[in-house]
Every structure is written in structure tokens, then in C-alpha cells.
Amino acid sequence: MACIKPRKVFLEITPVSDAPIHAIKSAGISGDTLIACGGFRYNRGDIFYSYDGGISWFAQKGIAEKAIYDIVPFNDTLIYAVGYDGKLLISETFGSSWHLRQLDYIPLRRIKRINDKLFICGGDGFRRGILYQCNLNGDILQRDTFENELSDIVLASDHTIKVCGFGIVLSSNDKGKTWTPEDASGDFFINFVETNDALFLVGRSGMILMYTKNGWDKMIPAKTSINNKRFLTGSTYSPQRDIWVCCGKQGDLFDVQSNRLLRLNNEDKTIWNYNGCCSKDDYFMFCTDEGFVVKLPAY
């Protein structure tokens, strides 16, 4: 379904890096703490910290030899990060020092902590996927490979663990021992979104599915017309505001509404290539290929 009339928003832009920033997260330690990661794919991994809500940033450049794609702080000391060429980084000092665990030489896209284990997924070329289960020290407990590149992991409210990727959703009801394909296809699914009401699945081309007792129901179909092909890269939900946004390449920002996407247009018409996003109190934060952090205040 086509978008309705766009809404104009004002974006606050902060230059942070000379390299792409791939993910940004709320650290949850204090109301103003944010953490981000990025770098150049083949030769540098960077991590960034903000303690004032994204106004200023402290950079750690070159803590890995390859780009870092995802980062997750678990408490006021422990941080995990993953990246290109199988890099798993662990800090027990909130970034003061890092320990590298080298996994298979394949891009790792997402890391989640579920049931006191680390679940790490990734892959490349659309047709090669990998899923690790590690203990909190980074030791591999289980390694599964798939014929589809994988991109996100979630623990659903029915206590099943779900993984998504290129035209696939996998589910496990035995804490990750075995995996079963679910009835979901038609897009490269990039991430799960949990709202106050349900669990959703977002596709790169704009398809959005809702998880129900009957499986995955289509909420919004993919947009694949030649002249307006979407390339979404991230999505996040603010439970305080009950607002859900998606971001993507070539300036794509959307407010997700029932059965449609509302485009959010930057007031100054500058176009950024967004890579990831997070919600923080009454605003959203995005990171870009251009090395910027972008703040979207309440609207």
C-alpha cells in the first residue's frame, strides 16, 4: 500500500566518524548514555560513547581489524560486539579494555543475550547463514549453518526463539537445540520489532508481518516498483510514545501505521543513508553511512 502524504520533521545532525556507523543503542545505564559501533569493512572497527544523549561523543577507533556491525551493553560493565570476518568482542570494563574471540570468517550481523547465552547470527551472499550459541565468555556451545543469510534474533512472548533472514524465519521451542522454518517469505527480513501489542517482522523492501496464534500475517506488502524500491536497514519502537519508525538508504524514514507507512521528510531535504536506529526516552536516534548520528525529536 502506498504511503500517505509525508510529514516534515526536523533532524538534529552530529558528525561522529570518518567511517560508516552501523548500529546505535541505548546503554540503559543512565538516561543519557548511548553507544554506537562502525568502521571500515576491511580494516577498522570503531566504538563510540555518548553520556549526554548524543550531543557529544567519545571515540575508540581501531579496536578491531574489521568493521563492527552490532553492539549490546548488558549492564554498567559488560559489553558485547560483533562484526565482519567473525569478530566477537567482549569488554568487562565498559570499553576500557576489549577481548577478541575469533569465530568463523563470515560477517556477523546481530548479537542477543537470551537465557544466559549469547545468540549470534550472520552470513553473506544471501545464501549462506550462520547461527552461534555461546556462553557469556564467548565459548561456542552450538554452531548451526543455513542456506539463507541471517540478520536478527528475538525471544518471543511464547518463549520460542526466532531468527530471521533472507526469505526465512526459523523458530526453536527447545532453547535453540533445534530449528524449524516458519511460514514467512517474500522479503529479506532484517529485524524483529516488539511493540506494546505484538511481535512484528520488518523486511528490507518494506514488507511487515505480524505474529499471531496462526503464524505470520501480512500487515504491509513489500514495495518493489522499479522507480521506488525501498531498502530498509532498521526499525525501532518507543513504548513510552507508542511510535514505531523504520529507516533505510537514500533518506528513507517512515512512521509505521496500521497497514501503511507514513514517510518522514527531513525539513532541510538533506538525504542520509541510515544503517540503524534506537529509541531513547522521547526521541529516536539513527546512524548513517556518512558517519553521522541523527536525532529525531518528538513529533
C-alpha positions as CSV (number, residue, x, y, z in Angstrom):
1,M,0.0,0.0,0.0
2,A,1.3,3.4,-0.9
3,C,2.4,5.9,1.7
4,I,0.1,8.8,2.7
5,K,1.2,12.4,2.5
6,P,4.7,12.8,4.0
7,R,5.2,14.5,7.4
8,K,8.0,17.0,7.7
9,V,10.4,16.6,10.6
10,F,13.5,18.4,11.9
11,L,16.5,16.2,12.3
12,E,19.5,17.1,14.6
13,I,22.8,16.0,13.0
14,T,26.0,15.3,14.8
15,P,29.2,14.4,12.9
16,V,30.9,11.5,14.8
17,S,33.1,9.5,12.5
18,D,35.0,9.4,9.2
19,A,33.7,5.9,8.6
20,P,30.2,4.4,8.5
21,I,28.3,3.9,11.8
22,H,26.4,0.6,11.6
23,A,24.4,0.4,14.9
24,I,23.4,2.7,17.8
25,K,21.9,1.5,21.1
26,S,20.6,3.0,24.4
27,A,23.1,1.7,27.0
28,G,20.4,1.8,29.7
29,I,23.0,2.7,32.4
30,S,21.8,6.3,32.8
31,G,19.1,8.3,31.0
32,D,21.7,10.0,28.7
33,T,24.1,7.1,27.8
34,L,24.3,5.9,24.2
35,I,26.7,3.5,22.5
36,A,27.4,3.0,18.8
37,C,29.7,1.0,16.5
38,G,31.0,1.1,13.0
39,G,34.2,1.3,10.9
40,F,35.5,0.4,7.5
41,R,34.6,-3.1,6.4
42,Y,38.1,-4.5,5.7
43,N,40.4,-2.6,8.0
44,R,38.9,-0.9,11.1
45,G,36.3,-1.4,13.8
46,D,35.2,1.6,16.0
47,I,33.1,2.1,19.0
48,F,31.6,5.4,20.2
49,Y,30.1,6.5,23.6
50,S,27.9,9.4,24.5
51,Y,27.0,10.3,28.0
52,D,24.8,13.4,27.2
53,G,22.1,11.9,25.0
54,G,24.1,12.2,21.7
55,I,25.3,15.8,22.0
56,S,29.0,14.8,22.2
57,W,30.8,11.5,21.5
58,F,34.0,9.8,22.7
59,A,35.6,7.5,20.0
60,Q,37.6,4.3,20.3
61,K,38.9,3.7,16.8
62,G,40.6,0.6,15.6
63,I,39.7,-1.7,18.4
64,A,39.2,-4.4,15.8
65,E,40.7,-5.1,12.4
66,K,37.3,-5.1,10.6
67,A,34.1,-3.2,10.9
68,I,31.8,-3.7,13.9
69,Y,28.1,-4.3,12.9
70,D,26.3,-4.7,16.2
71,I,26.9,-3.8,19.9
72,V,24.9,-4.6,23.0
73,P,25.6,-3.3,26.5
74,F,24.2,-5.6,29.2
75,N,25.0,-3.7,32.4
76,D,27.3,-1.0,33.6
77,T,30.4,-3.0,32.9
78,L,29.7,-5.7,30.3
79,I,29.5,-5.0,26.5
80,Y,29.4,-7.5,23.6
81,A,30.0,-6.5,19.9
82,V,30.2,-8.5,16.6
83,G,31.4,-7.6,13.1
84,Y,32.9,-8.5,9.8
85,D,35.1,-11.7,9.4
86,G,33.7,-13.3,12.6
87,K,34.8,-10.8,15.2
88,L,33.3,-11.2,18.6
89,L,34.5,-8.6,21.1
90,I,33.9,-8.6,24.8
91,S,34.5,-5.9,27.4
92,E,34.1,-6.4,31.1
93,T,35.1,-2.8,31.8
94,F,32.5,-0.9,29.7
95,G,35.0,-0.3,26.9
96,S,38.2,0.4,28.8
97,S,39.6,-2.9,27.5
98,W,38.5,-5.5,25.0
99,H,39.0,-9.2,24.4
100,L,38.7,-10.7,20.9
101,R,37.1,-14.1,20.2
102,Q,37.7,-15.1,16.6
103,L,34.7,-17.1,15.1
104,D,34.4,-18.3,11.5
105,Y,35.4,-15.8,8.9
106,I,31.9,-14.7,8.0
107,P,30.1,-11.4,8.7
108,L,28.3,-11.4,12.0
109,R,25.3,-9.1,11.9
110,R,23.5,-9.4,15.3
111,I,24.1,-10.4,18.9
112,K,21.4,-11.0,21.6
113,R,21.6,-12.4,25.1
114,I,18.9,-15.0,25.7
115,N,18.6,-17.4,28.7
116,D,22.2,-16.6,29.8
117,K,23.6,-17.4,26.4
118,L,24.8,-15.3,23.5
119,F,23.0,-15.9,20.2
120,I,25.0,-14.5,17.2
121,C,23.8,-14.6,13.6
122,G,25.1,-13.5,10.3
123,G,26.1,-14.7,6.8
124,D,26.8,-13.3,3.4
125,G,25.7,-13.6,-0.3
126,F,22.0,-14.1,0.7
127,R,22.5,-17.9,0.6
128,R,24.9,-18.6,3.4
129,G,23.9,-18.1,7.1
130,I,25.4,-19.0,10.4
131,L,24.0,-19.0,14.0
132,Y,26.1,-19.4,17.1
133,Q,25.2,-20.1,20.7
134,C,28.0,-19.1,23.1
135,N,28.4,-18.8,26.8
136,L,29.0,-15.4,28.3
137,N,32.7,-15.8,27.9
138,G,32.3,-16.3,24.1
139,D,33.0,-20.1,24.0
140,I,30.9,-21.8,21.3
141,L,28.2,-24.1,22.6
142,Q,26.4,-24.8,19.3
143,R,27.0,-23.8,15.7
144,D,24.3,-24.1,13.0
145,T,24.6,-23.3,9.3
146,F,21.8,-22.5,6.9
147,E,21.2,-21.8,3.2
148,N,19.9,-18.3,4.0
149,E,21.8,-15.3,5.3
150,L,20.5,-14.4,8.8
151,S,20.0,-10.9,10.3
152,D,18.2,-10.9,13.7
153,I,17.2,-12.9,16.7
154,V,14.4,-12.5,19.3
155,L,12.9,-14.3,22.3
156,A,9.1,-14.1,21.6
157,S,6.4,-13.8,24.3
158,D,5.5,-17.5,23.8
159,H,9.1,-18.4,24.9
160,T,10.2,-19.5,21.4
161,I,13.4,-18.1,20.0
162,K,13.1,-16.8,16.5
163,V,15.7,-16.0,13.8
164,C,15.1,-14.2,10.6
165,G,17.0,-13.5,7.3
166,F,16.8,-13.8,3.6
167,G,13.3,-15.0,2.9
168,I,13.2,-17.1,6.1
169,V,12.1,-17.2,9.7
170,L,13.3,-20.0,12.0
171,S,11.8,-20.9,15.4
172,S,13.0,-23.0,18.3
173,N,10.9,-24.2,21.3
174,D,13.7,-26.1,22.9
175,K,16.1,-23.2,23.8
176,G,17.9,-23.3,20.5
177,K,18.7,-27.0,20.2
178,T,16.6,-27.5,17.0
179,W,15.2,-25.0,14.5
180,T,12.0,-25.2,12.4
181,P,11.2,-23.0,9.4
182,E,8.0,-20.9,9.8
183,D,5.6,-19.8,7.1
184,A,7.1,-16.4,6.3
185,S,8.7,-15.4,2.9
186,G,8.7,-12.7,0.3
187,D,11.4,-10.3,1.6
188,F,14.9,-10.1,3.1
189,F,13.7,-9.9,6.8
190,I,16.1,-7.5,8.6
191,N,14.7,-7.3,12.2
192,F,12.0,-8.1,14.7
193,V,10.1,-5.3,16.5
194,E,8.2,-5.9,19.7
195,T,5.5,-3.3,20.4
196,N,3.1,-3.0,23.3
197,D,0.6,-5.1,21.3
198,A,2.5,-7.8,19.3
199,L,5.7,-9.0,17.6
200,F,6.4,-7.8,14.1
201,L,8.9,-8.6,11.4
202,V,10.3,-6.0,9.0
203,G,11.6,-6.7,5.6
204,R,14.2,-4.8,3.6
205,S,11.7,-4.0,0.8
206,G,9.1,-2.7,3.3
207,M,7.1,-5.9,4.0
208,I,5.9,-6.0,7.6
209,L,4.4,-9.2,9.1
210,M,2.6,-9.6,12.4
211,Y,3.0,-12.7,14.6
212,T,-0.3,-14.2,15.7
213,K,-1.5,-17.5,17.0
214,N,-2.0,-18.6,13.4
215,G,1.6,-17.6,12.4
216,W,2.8,-14.6,10.4
217,D,0.1,-12.4,8.9
218,K,1.0,-9.8,6.3
219,M,0.4,-6.3,7.6
220,I,2.1,-4.3,4.8
221,P,3.3,-5.7,1.5
222,A,6.8,-5.1,0.1
223,K,7.3,-2.1,-2.2
224,T,9.2,-3.3,-5.2
225,S,8.3,-1.0,-8.0
226,I,11.4,0.0,-10.1
227,N,11.0,3.7,-9.5
228,N,10.5,3.5,-5.8
229,K,12.3,0.5,-4.4
230,R,12.9,0.6,-0.7
231,F,16.0,-0.6,1.1
232,L,15.2,-0.6,4.8
233,T,18.0,-1.2,7.2
234,G,16.5,-0.9,10.7
235,S,13.4,-0.4,12.8
236,T,12.7,0.5,16.4
237,Y,9.7,1.1,18.7
238,S,9.2,3.6,21.6
239,P,6.9,2.0,24.2
240,Q,6.6,5.4,26.0
241,R,5.3,7.1,22.9
242,D,3.8,4.1,21.2
243,I,5.5,5.1,18.0
244,W,7.4,2.8,15.6
245,V,9.8,4.0,13.0
246,C,11.8,2.4,10.1
247,C,15.0,3.8,8.5
248,G,16.8,2.9,5.3
249,K,19.1,4.0,2.5
250,Q,18.6,7.3,0.5
251,G,16.9,9.1,3.3
252,D,14.1,6.7,4.0
253,L,12.4,7.4,7.3
254,F,8.9,6.0,8.0
255,D,6.4,6.1,10.8
256,V,4.8,2.7,10.8
257,Q,1.0,2.9,11.0
258,S,-1.7,0.3,10.6
259,N,-1.5,-1.1,7.0
260,R,0.7,1.8,5.7
261,L,3.9,3.7,6.1
262,L,4.0,7.4,6.7
263,R,7.1,9.0,5.2
264,L,9.0,11.4,7.4
265,N,10.8,14.0,5.3
266,N,13.8,16.0,6.6
267,E,13.0,19.7,6.7
268,D,16.3,20.7,5.1
269,K,16.0,18.0,2.4
270,T,19.4,16.5,3.2
271,I,19.5,12.8,2.4
272,W,21.4,10.4,4.7
273,N,21.9,6.7,4.2
274,Y,20.7,5.2,7.5
275,N,22.1,2.0,8.9
276,G,20.4,1.5,12.3
277,C,18.3,3.1,15.0
278,C,17.1,3.0,18.6
279,S,14.5,4.7,20.7
280,K,15.6,6.8,23.7
281,D,13.1,8.4,26.1
282,D,11.1,10.9,23.9
283,Y,13.2,10.7,20.8
284,F,14.8,8.4,18.2
285,M,18.5,8.1,17.2
286,F,19.8,6.9,13.9
287,C,23.3,6.3,12.5
288,T,24.5,6.7,8.9
289,D,27.0,5.6,6.2
290,E,28.3,9.1,6.3
291,G,29.4,8.8,9.9
292,F,26.7,10.9,11.5
293,V,24.4,10.4,14.4
294,V,20.9,11.8,13.7
295,K,18.4,12.6,16.4
296,L,14.6,12.7,15.6
297,P,12.9,14.6,18.5
298,A,9.3,14.0,19.4
299,Y,6.9,14.9,16.6
